[in-house]
Amino acid sequence: MSALRKDPCTGRWVVLEDLWPVRPLEPGACPFCAGNESLTPPEIAAWGSTGRGPNLAGWKVRVVANLRPALRIEEPLARRAERMYDAACGTGAHEIVIETPEHEDRLSQLSREHIALVLSAWAARITDLKRDRRIRAVFVFKNQGVMAGAALPSHAHSQIIGLPVTPKALKEILDGARTHFRIKERCVFCDILREELEDGRRVIETSEHFAAIAPFASRHPFECCILPREHTPDFETTGSDALLDLAGLLKSLLRRLESTLAEPAFNLFLYSGPNRDSRPGYWTTLDQDFHWHIAVLPRPTQVAGFEVGTGFYSNPVSPERAAAELRNGPDWTAQGAGAS
């Protein structure tokens, strides 16, 4: 079983996993491919052909529990002190969203309608997991490529983790947004969006409901962020028309990255509002001060000692240049990777 431990200096929680052995797969057998449904845990949800039976082929998007979960929904929540330290049992959820039954397809190669199904799966699972008051935050992420930490199988998928604590990265964003709101009585993300749309230099692409920008203080070359153009704190409340619009913009953004960087490895993060039911009265202004968003971090280079040791990031590509190349076509190769 896994356990959670908190660093008293930074407030960062760490998951300590008990890596129990997993039955090895037969050579060439991908558990995420259609026809291999018996190789995964029973499905939690699926989208696809009407009349299809559970755990059978005919699905387009399928959600299953992670075979080796970092956290487990069956584990009762228990917080405890270990002398001066804070710890908790590994309560939570860890799910896999299998984005397509086809092994070779990347997310960017799927149709807009299919990507909208993936986004609908994220929204449905966030909604369901937030019904569990033990879960404070639901985090959706996707790793593509070895440099981004992707492990086998190399079949398009994303992951959803329900956490009994608010992760430090999300808490820093939430605290910053709350501070901005208390001083200025405005959402910081709405301010950013207004500034970027007026300035234009870091705008990559816009759609009816969303905007893709290169963040002003980008950590990685060609880092991108997708923001709803209307203020909304919770991704799961997004309507079907807006999800279809988001699917088209996400597909276009990933294709732009792939045309600029050869086979880019990237991490994708969905930052959505935490579960307010798990901490009544804590995030009192969150509906006004927070704005859900998607971050896409290409990983053409490894994070090194300076970044890990200091928390500073050294980015050789300005967001203005990155946005221009993603808008107008790549000159990354011509200028040389890592040129300043």
C-alpha positions in Angstrom: 0.0 0.0 0.0 1.1 3.6 -0.6 1.4 6.4 2.0 1.5 10.2 1.9 4.1 12.2 3.8 4.4 16.0 4.1 7.6 18.0 4.0 7.3 20.4 7.0 9.6 23.0 5.3 7.9 23.3 1.9 4.4 21.9 2.5 4.9 19.4 -0.3 3.2 16.0 -0.1 5.1 13.0 -1.4 3.5 9.6 -2.3 5.6 6.6 -1.2 4.5 3.7 -3.3 4.7 0.1 -2.4 5.6 -1.4 -5.8 3.9 -4.7 -5.6 4.7 -7.1 -8.5 2.4 -7.0 -11.5 1.8 -10.0 -13.8 4.0 -9.4 -16.9 2.3 -9.0 -20.2 2.8 -11.4 -23.1 5.3 -10.1 -25.7 3.5 -7.7 -28.0 0.3 -7.6 -26.0 -0.9 -4.0 -25.3 -3.6 -4.0 -22.6 -5.0 -0.8 -24.0 -5.7 -2.1 -27.5 -9.2 -3.2 -28.6 -9.6 -6.9 -28.0 -7.3 -7.0 -25.0 -9.9 -5.7 -22.5 -9.3 -8.7 -20.2 -5.7 -7.5 -19.6 -6.9 -4.4 -17.7 -8.9 -4.0 -14.5 -12.7 -3.9 -15.1 -13.7 -0.7 -16.9 -15.1 2.2 -14.9 -16.7 3.9 -17.8 -16.6 3.8 -21.6 -17.8 5.8 -24.6 -18.6 4.1 -27.9 -21.1 1.9 -29.7 -24.6 1.8 -28.2 -25.6 -1.6 -26.9 -22.0 -2.7 -26.3 -21.4 -4.8 -23.2 -18.9 -3.9 -20.6 -15.2 -4.9 -21.1 -15.8 -5.8 -24.7 -14.6 -4.2 -28.0 -16.6 -1.5 -29.6 -15.5 1.4 -27.4 -13.8 4.7 -28.5 -12.7 5.9 -25.1 -12.4 3.7 -22.1 -11.6 4.4 -18.4 -10.1 1.7 -16.1 -8.3 1.7 -12.8 -4.5 1.9 -12.9 -3.1 -1.6 -12.5 -0.4 -0.2 -10.2 -2.2 2.7 -8.6 -0.4 5.4 -6.6 -3.5 5.8 -4.5 -6.5 3.5 -3.8 -10.2 4.4 -3.5 -10.7 1.3 -1.2 -8.2 2.6 1.4 -10.0 4.5 4.3 -8.7 8.0 4.9 -6.6 8.2 8.0 -4.3 11.2 8.8 -1.7 10.8 11.6 1.2 12.4 13.2 4.6 10.8 13.2 6.3 12.8 16.0 6.7 16.2 14.3 5.7 15.0 10.9 2.3 14.8 9.1 1.4 11.6 7.2 -1.7 9.9 5.7 -2.6 6.6 4.2 -2.7 6.3 0.4 -6.4 7.1 0.0 -7.5 8.4 -3.4 -8.1 7.2 -6.9 -5.8 6.5 -9.9 -7.4 5.9 -13.3 -6.4 5.5 -16.9 -8.3 7.2 -19.7 -7.5 5.1 -22.8 -8.0 7.7 -25.5 -8.4 5.4 -28.6 -8.6 1.7 -29.3 -5.9 2.1 -32.0 -2.4 1.5 -30.8 -0.6 3.8 -33.2 -2.9 6.9 -33.0 -1.7 9.9 -31.1 -4.2 12.3 -29.5 -3.4 14.9 -32.2 -4.4 12.4 -34.9 -7.9 11.8 -33.6 -10.9 13.6 -35.0 -12.2 16.7 -33.2 -15.3 14.7 -32.2 -13.1 11.9 -30.8 -11.0 14.3 -28.8 -14.2 15.8 -27.4 -15.1 12.3 -26.1 -11.7 12.2 -24.3 -12.5 15.6 -22.7 -16.0 14.4 -21.8 -14.4 11.4 -20.1 -12.2 13.7 -18.0 -15.2 15.8 -17.0 -17.3 12.8 -16.1 -14.7 11.3 -13.9 -13.9 14.6 -12.2 -17.6 15.0 -11.4 -17.8 11.4 -10.0 -14.7 11.6 -8.0 -15.6 14.9 -6.4 -18.7 13.2 -4.9 -16.2 11.5 -2.5 -15.6 14.1 0.3 -12.3 12.4 1.1 -10.9 13.7 -2.3 -9.8 17.3 -2.2 -8.5 17.7 -5.7 -8.7 15.8 -9.0 -5.7 16.1 -11.2 -5.7 15.1 -14.9 -2.4 14.7 -16.8 -0.9 13.2 -19.9 2.7 12.2 -20.5 3.8 11.7 -24.2 7.3 10.6 -24.9 10.1 9.2 -22.9 11.5 12.7 -22.1 8.1 13.5 -20.5 8.1 10.4 -18.3 5.9 8.2 -20.4 6.1 4.5 -19.6 4.9 1.5 -21.5 2.5 0.8 -23.0 3.1 3.5 -25.7 -0.6 3.7 -26.4 -2.4 7.1 -26.2 -3.7 7.6 -22.7 -4.1 10.1 -20.0 -4.3 9.7 -16.2 -6.7 11.0 -13.5 -5.7 11.1 -9.9 -8.0 11.9 -7.0 -6.0 13.3 -4.0 -6.9 13.5 -0.4 -4.7 16.7 -0.2 -4.3 19.7 -2.4 -1.1 19.3 -4.4 1.5 22.0 -3.8 1.5 23.2 -7.5 -2.2 23.7 -7.5 -2.3 25.3 -4.1 0.3 27.8 -5.2 -1.8 28.8 -8.1 -5.0 28.9 -6.0 -3.3 31.0 -3.3 -1.8 33.4 -5.9 -5.2 33.8 -7.6 -6.9 34.4 -4.2 -4.3 37.1 -3.2 -4.8 38.9 -6.6 -8.5 38.9 -6.1 -8.4 40.2 -2.5 -6.2 43.1 -3.6 -7.8 44.0 -7.0 -11.2 42.2 -6.8 -10.5 40.7 -10.2 -9.6 37.2 -11.5 -5.9 37.1 -12.3 -6.6 34.7 -15.2 -9.2 37.0 -16.7 -6.6 39.9 -16.4 -4.0 37.7 -18.1 -6.3 36.7 -20.9 -7.4 40.4 -21.5 -3.8 41.5 -21.5 -2.6 38.8 -23.9 -5.5 39.2 -26.4 -4.9 43.0 -26.5 -1.1 42.6 -26.8 -1.2 39.7 -29.3 2.5 38.8 -29.3 2.1 35.6 -27.2 -1.3 34.5 -28.7 -1.0 31.3 -30.6 -4.6 30.7 -31.6 -8.1 31.5 -30.5 -11.5 29.9 -31.0 -15.0 30.9 -30.1 -14.6 29.8 -26.4 -10.9 29.5 -25.8 -7.5 31.0 -26.3 -4.1 29.3 -26.6 -1.1 31.5 -25.5 2.6 31.2 -24.7 2.8 32.2 -21.0 4.7 35.4 -20.2 7.1 33.5 -17.9 7.3 30.2 -19.8 9.3 27.6 -18.0 10.0 25.4 -21.1 10.6 26.1 -24.8 7.2 26.3 -26.6 5.2 26.0 -23.4 1.5 26.6 -24.1 -1.6 27.4 -22.0 -5.3 27.1 -23.0 -7.7 29.3 -21.1 -11.5 29.6 -21.4 -12.5 33.1 -22.7 -15.3 33.2 -20.1 -14.6 33.0 -16.4 -15.2 29.5 -15.0 -13.4 27.7 -12.2 -14.4 24.1 -12.9 -13.6 22.2 -16.0 -16.3 19.6 -15.5 -19.0 22.3 -15.9 -18.0 22.9 -19.5 -20.9 22.3 -21.9 -20.7 19.9 -24.9 -20.5 22.6 -27.5 -17.6 24.2 -25.7 -15.9 20.9 -25.3 -16.1 20.3 -29.0 -14.6 23.8 -29.6 -11.8 23.0 -27.0 -11.1 19.7 -28.8 -10.6 21.5 -32.1 -8.2 24.0 -30.5 -6.3 21.3 -28.6 -5.9 19.2 -31.7 -4.6 22.3 -33.7 -2.2 23.2 -30.9 -0.7 19.7 -30.7 -0.4 19.6 -34.5 1.4 23.0 -34.4 3.8 21.6 -31.8 4.4 18.5 -33.9 5.2 20.6 -37.0 7.6 22.8 -35.0 9.4 20.2 -32.9 10.1 16.7 -34.3 8.1 14.1 -32.4 7.8 16.3 -29.3 7.6 14.8 -25.8 5.3 16.8 -23.6 3.4 16.9 -20.4 -0.2 18.1 -20.4 -1.9 19.2 -17.1 -5.5 20.2 -16.4 -5.8 22.6 -13.5 -9.4 22.6 -12.3 -11.0 23.9 -9.1 -10.6 21.7 -6.0 -13.4 19.9 -4.3 -15.0 22.6 -2.1 -17.3 20.0 -0.4 -14.2 18.4 1.2 -13.2 21.7 2.9 -16.4 23.7 3.5 -15.6 27.4 4.1 -12.0 27.2 3.0 -12.0 28.4 -0.7 -14.6 31.1 -0.1 -13.7 33.3 -3.2 -12.6 30.5 -5.5 -15.7 30.8 -7.8 -14.6 34.4 -8.5 -10.8 34.2 -8.4 -9.9 30.9 -10.1 -10.1 30.0 -13.8 -9.5 26.4 -15.0 -6.8 26.0 -17.6 -4.7 23.4 -19.5 -0.9 23.7 -19.6 1.1 21.9 -22.3 4.8 21.7 -21.5 7.0 20.3 -24.3 10.2 18.7 -23.0 12.9 19.1 -25.7 15.5 19.3 -22.9 15.9 17.8 -19.5 15.4 19.7 -16.3 18.8 20.0 -14.8 20.4 20.8 -11.4 19.8 24.6 -11.6 16.1 24.1 -12.1 15.7 21.3 -9.5 17.9 23.0 -6.9 16.5 26.5 -7.1 13.1 26.3 -8.6 14.2 28.7 -11.3 13.7 27.7 -14.9 16.1 28.6 -17.7 14.3 28.8 -21.0 16.3 29.3 -24.2 13.2 30.3 -26.3 11.2 33.4 -25.5 7.4 33.0 -25.4 7.1 35.7 -28.1 9.3 33.7 -30.4 7.5 30.5 -29.5 4.1 31.9 -30.2 5.3 33.4 -33.5 6.7 30.1 -34.7 3.6 28.2 -33.6 1.4 30.7 -35.4 3.3 31.1 -38.6 5.4 27.9 -39.0 8.6 26.6 -37.6 12.1 28.2 -37.8 13.4 26.2 -34.8 15.5 24.0 -37.0 16.9 26.9 -39.0 17.9 28.9 -35.9 19.1 25.9 -33.9 17.6 24.4 -30.8 18.6 26.2 -27.7 19.6 29.4 -29.5 18.9 32.5 -27.4 
